[in-house]
Amino acid sequence: MNDFDEIKMCVHYEIEGNCTDEIPFEFNEVEIKPQLRSFPGWKQSLQGITEYKALPQNLLNYLDALEIATGVHVKAVSISPDRKDVLFK
């Protein structure tokens, strides 16, 4: 995601003119439009970052919004497949 100009997050769905957070069981029978929120990308490598607070501000903003949208606190972020590159909040 380091190379994206923009990151989009689905925050709700529009179904038959109504906004909802849930997709119905019979989702093939209705038109579902995702409601997207856009965030600016961070456009930089995360290699060499060793502390959560040192992440690019645009990434931190995205993670904050993700916490709000899901109601789940982000405890750690992995910036590579290597275990040593897990940054704890």
N, C-alpha and C positions, 0 to 999 in steps of 0.2 A: 504494500500500500504506500510505500515511500515515494513512488513516482506519480501518484495520482494528483491531478490539479484539484479535484473535488471528490469528497467521499459522501455518499448518500446513505441515509439511515431511514428505514421504513418505521414510521412512528404510529401510524393508524392505517385502517383500511376503510375505503368507501364502498358500501354495498347498498345498491338501490337508493342512493342519495343520503344514506345514514352513515355516520362515522362510528367505527367500532374498533376495538382492540383484538377482537376474536374472529377467526375465520369459521364460517358455519361448516357443519359436518358434510352437508351436501354442496360443497363448494363448486362443483362442476355445473350446477344449475343456475348460478347467478354470476353476474359480472362483478369482479372484485378489482378495485383500483387502489394500488398502494399509495399512501400519502407519504411523500418523501421529504425529509429535511436535509438540506445540503450543508456540508462543512468544508472549509478550505483544507486542501491537503497540506502536508508539511514539507514535501518536496526535498527531502534530504535523507541521507543514510543515517541509521541509528547505531551503526557500528561504533564501538568504543564508548558508548554511553553506559555508565555504571550505576547511576542513581535514577530512580523514578522521577524525581523533581527536575532532572536535567533533560527530560524528554522535550521535544519541541512543543511550544505553547499550543499550536493547532491540534496536536495529538492529545495533549492534556485536556483541551476543551472538548474534543470528541469523546474521550473516556468519561469525562464528567457528564456529558449528555447521555451517554450509554447507561451510566449508573442511574440517572434520573428516569430514563425511559423504561428500564427493566426493574428498578427497585432493588438492584443487587449491587453491592459494593465491589469494586475492582480491587483485588488484593495484590495481584501481580500481573506483570506484562512480560511476555517473552519476545525478545527482539531478534532471535535467531533460533535454529534448532538445537543449539548447544545449551546444556543445562546451566552453564555459568552465565548465560545471557538472560536470566530471569531477573527482572527488577521488581522488588517488593515495595509496596506503597508505604 
